[in-house]
Amino acid sequence: MCTMITHQAKIEGRGKSGQDWFEVRQANVSYDHPYDLPLEHALNIDFVNEAQGPGARVAVELSIDAARKLVQTIEAVLAQAEKQGVLEDRHQAANS
């Protein structure tokens, strides 16, 4: 049975597909049937830039345990950066 649980978030980031990096503008997060992971349901994350077409996509399918561990790890890294006083979103000149 499909859960139809899907949320979208506008984000700012970069993703890599093959040899090329692209701007990521949105994360589509769902809990539903995965495409490739051999589970009935999974947490599915698609990092996309729809303006650049289907090639500008990075997909991840995670088990429930893996998704929870990832959330905890992200929170731990951000907390440590904040504690060290280095947590910032300051833009830099692009590396060319």
Buried (B, 14 or more C-beta within 10 A) or exposed (E): EEEEEEEEEEEEEEBEBEEEEBEBBBBBBBBBBBEEBEEEBBBBBBBBBEEBEEEBBBBBBBBEEBBEEBEEEEEEEEEEEEEEEEEEEEEEEEEE
